[in-house]
């Protein structure tokens, strides 16, 4: 990993601030079962017009990793990033449909599995997770309705039939997985209409808990890319188009965060919801879009605001028990790459990926920093055909 010198982070009025966009949150779905309440769920108050700070004042350090480009590891678009044993696992489930591994300097190491119909291949994968001991990587293969296990160096281990139809899943314990699918899963013979979005089950299909009725149909198909996320040993879930985040445990589903965005009107999700109604509601409401990262000393939430020409983030501090908002002003050009984070690294660092063409577009601005040797190294061998660049932004609380 390459460190960007502190001097580059110093606010300099010679650089024009870059701008991006954002919006806000809506009210949660009423679950079909009662939800446990964690000891003290965090109420996150977000006022997009108060306590707003430039990005520069919220970052302490920036590092980057340029992912090596070879003929065998071209990445189309990064959908997930995982870190284990000083290795970076890059998942592209959308374009190249590959899982590749790099060291922390960006050197390409190996590929994990491959697309295909064979018993050791994945036919159509949408999500990748790690086993609790982080020794194996597990691919949620919707094409074969199975979980494919591989070692980090790419050796196939086993295929286990998934008890339900999941588009994404994470291990709660060695024996329990939490799975999500936008169309829900029928888990009860007694109630054919109950199709929860979220199911916590063992691999034999014994359901530990379930919640959040699916209203999926041709008039309502809205979902989010990563409703289930794992940070350390904690598995968190955000039901699409709601403002609550839940902790999934062997004992049940507990409210962990509730986002209260000032000015947002509640959106009730029920059998009458349609994509058109949702779009109309969002047109005049700020809302939480489901992107979040839990950190050691806080959390970061991605907020959209209608009419605002960029991304906005609410950064919650555990110690201060308050939320600071980014006003989308960035004085350092290196912060113009900041976007919705793909992963957490270490305690308080979020990881963002940037396409090479976007990085190259800021070349002249970066050279204005006066750090020619560092910028030369940063742009060395980088072309529009290169793999993405990873930026590691350490937040301060």
N, C-alpha and C positions, 0 to 999 in steps of 0.2 A: 504494500500500500504506500502511495506517495503522499507526502504531506505538503499542503499548500502553505507557504510561509505566512506568519501572522501579519506581516505588513500588507498582504493582499486583502486581509479582512478589515483593515482600518477604513472607516468611513471617509470617503473622499468626494467632495462636491463636484469634482471634475467629471464624474460619471453620471449620466442620466439614469434615473431610476427606471427599472423595468417593471412592467405590469402584467398581471395575469387575472384569473377570475374565480367566482365563487357563489355559494348559496347556502341553504339551510335545512332545517329538520322538521320532522312531522311526528305525530302521535303514534304510540305503539299499538300493535295489534293486541287485542284481548286473547289470551291463550285459552285453549280448550281445557287446560288443566290448571290447578293452582300452582303458582310458582313460589318457591321458598324465597325468603328475603335474607340477603347476606347481612352480617352484623351491622354494617353501616354503608349502604350504597352511596356512591359519590354523586352528588348533584352538581352537574357542570353548568354553570351559568355563563352564557356567551352573549356579550353585547358587542356587536360589530362596529359600534360607534364609540366605544369606551375602552380604555386600556389598550389602545392599538399602538403597536411599535413596529419600526422597520425590522426586516428579517435580520439585518446585521447585528442588532442589539440582542438577539436571542440565540446566537451561535457563538461557540467558543473556538471551534476548530473545524477545518475542512480538509479531508483527504480524498484521494481519488485512486481508482484502479481502472486501467485500460485493459479490457478483456482481449487477449490475443486472438487474432483472426487467422484461421487456416482454411484450407479447402474443405475440411471435414467438420467444422464447427460454426458455420454461419448462423447467427441468431437473427430472427426476423423481428420479434417483439417479446420483451421479457414479461411474463405473466406472474412469476414468483421468483423470490430469492431466498435461499436457505444457507445457513452457515454452520459448519461442523468441523472440528479438528483442524482449524486454520485452512479450511477449504470453502470455496464458494460454489454452491450448486445453483445453476441458472436454468430456469424452466421456461420454455417457450411452447405453450400448449396451443397457441393461436396460429402461428405462421409456419416456422420450420418444424414444429411438433417434435422438439428434441429436449433432452435433459443433459446438460454438459457440466463438467466439473473443472474448476480452476484453483490455483493456489492464490494466496493473498497478494501476490504481485501480478496476478492476471495471466499467468502461464497456463495454457490449456493442458489438462491432465488426461481426461477420458470422457467418454459418453456413457450414459446409463441407459441400457435397454435400447430398443428401436421400434419404430412404427411397423406394424404388420399383423398378420393373423395367426402367427405361430404361438405355441404354448409359452414361450419365453419372451414374447413381444407384447406391446400394448396396441390395441386396435384404435381406441379413441380415448385419450386421457384428458381430464379437465383439472386435476388437482394432484399435488404431490405433498407427502408429509414424511416425517421421521418417526421411527419407533421411539418409545419413551427413553430407551438407553442410547439413542442416536447412532446405533450401529448399522441400521438398515434404513433405506429409503423405500417408501411405499407409494405406488402409483395407483390412483383411483381410475380404473379402466372401465369406462361406461360401455365400451364396445363389447366387452365380454362379461360385464357385471361382476367384476372381480377386483381384488386387491393384489397387485404384483409387487413382490418383495425383491429388492436388489441390495447388494453391498454398495458402499460408497465408491468402490473402485469399479463398479459396473457388473459384478457377477450376479447372475440370476439365482435366487434362493427358492422361492415358492410362489404359487398362485393360490389365493384363498377366495372362494366364492363369497361375494358380498351378500349379506342376508336381505338387504333392501337396495332400492335403486338410489344411489347417491351420486351427485355431481361433485361434491367435495366432502372430505372427511378428515378428522384429526383424532389421534389417540388421547383419550381422557386418562386411561390407565393401560397396563399391559393387556387387559382383557376387555376393555370397553372402548368403543369408538363412537364419536359423535358425527352424524352424517346429515347432509342437507340436500334437498332437491326442490326446485321451484314448483313442481307439480305435486309435491307431497307424496307420502307413502301410506297405503292402507295397512294399518297394523292391527285392526280389531275386526273379528268376524261379527261382533255385536253391533258395531256402528260403521256401516260402509261409507258414510258421508264424512267421517273424521279422517282427514288426510293431513297429518302434521308436516310442516316444512322441516322440522328438526326432530331427529330420533337419536337417542343414546341407547346403544345396544351392545351385546357381546357378539362375537362372530358366528354364533349359532342362531341368532335372531331373537334372543331373549331381551325384550325391551326393558331398560332401566327407567327411562323417562322420555317424554315427548311433549311437544308444544307447538303452538302457532299454526292454526289452520291455514291451509293453502286455498287461495281463491283463484288459482290459475285456470284460465280458459282462453279462448281466442281473443276475447275483449280485454283480457288483463294478463300480460306476459312479463311485466316488469320484475327484474331481479337485480342482484349485484354480483360482482365477480368473486368476492371472497367474504361470504357471510360468517364463515368459521375461521378463526385465526388462533394461532398458538404462540405464546410468548413465555419462554422458559417452560415451566411445568403447568402453566395455566392455559386453559382453552376458553376462548371468549366467542360469543355469538351475537351478531346483530341481525335481527329479522329485517329483510329488505323494506325500505320506505318507512322505517320507524326511528324513534329517537332514544331507544334504550339498548344497552349492551349487557349481556348476561354471562355469568361465569358458570361453566358446566363442570359438575363434580360427580363423583360416584353416588352422592346422596341426593342429587337433584339439580335444578336449574335456579340460580340465584341472581337477582338483580345486582349488577356491579356498577354501572354508570347510567345516569339519566341526563340527557342533554336538554337544557332549557335555553333555547335561542330566543332572545328578545325580539318581539315583532312577529314571530312565527305563529301561524294559526294551526290548530290541531287538524290532522288528517286521520279520519277514522277509516280503517280498512275493514271491509265486510264484503258480503256477497254482491253488493251493488257497485263495487269499485271497478273502474275501467282505466285503460291506459290514457284515454282522452281526459277523464276527470283528473287523473294524477298530473298530467301535463298542465292542465289549466290551473290546478292548485299551485303548482311549482312556479308558474309564471309570475305570481305576485307574493311568493313566500320564500324567505331564506330556508334552507334545509340541510340536514346532515346527510351526506351521500353514501355513508357506509364505510368510507376509508378512515381507518384509525390505527394508531400504533400505541400500545401500552409500553411505557418506559419505567425504569427503576424509580425515578423521582417525579413522574407525572405521566402525561399522555398527550397525544396530539390528534386533533379531530379535523377532518376536511369538511368545510362548509361552503355551500353554493349560495350565492345571492343574486337574484334576478336583476339584470341591468348593470351588475358590477363586472368590469372587463378583465377579470382575472380570478385566480384561486385565492381563497382565504382560509386561514387555519386558526383554530382555537387551541392554545397550548395551556394545559392545566398543570399547575404546580401543587404537588402533594403537601409540601411544607407550608406554602402560603394559602392553600385552599382557595385559590382563585384562578381565573382563566385570563390569559393575555391573548390578544388577537394580533395577527399580522395584518398590517394595512397595505400589504403588497408593494411597499417601497423597498427597493434593494439597491444599495449604493455600490457594493462590490459586484463586478460582473460574474464572479463565480457563484453568486446567489441567484443569478438569472436562470440557472439550471434547476433550481429547487422546484419540486413538483410534488404530487401526492407520493409519499414514501412507499416503497415496495416491501421494506423489511426493517427490523430492528437489528442493530449490531452492538454487542456489549451492553452497557448500562443505559446510556442516554443518547445513543447515536442512531439516527435514521438514515436509511440508504435510498438514494434516488438514482434512477438510470436515465441517461440522456442519449438520444440518437446522435451518431457522428455528424450528420449534416447540421444539427442544431448547435453542437459544440463548435464546429468550424465557422458557423455564422457569427460567433462572438470573438473570433480570432483578433481582429483589430482592436476591439475594446480591451481584451486581456493584455495585449502588448503595451497599451497605454499605462499599465501599472508600473512599468519600468523594470520589471524583473525578467530581463530578456533570457537569461540562461534557464530559469525555471519554466518560462513559457515555451521556449524552444523544446525542452524535454517533454513538456506536456503535449505538444502537437507533433512530436516526432512520430513518423510513420502513420499518422492518423489521416485517413481518407474517408470519402463518403461511403465507401464499401466496407469500412471497418465495423467491428462489433461495437455495441454500445459501451459508453464509459459509465462507471459507477462512481457516484459522489457520496461520501460519508460525512454527514453534517452532525456535529456534536452539539446538542442543545444545552443551554445553561438554565438552571432553575433558581 
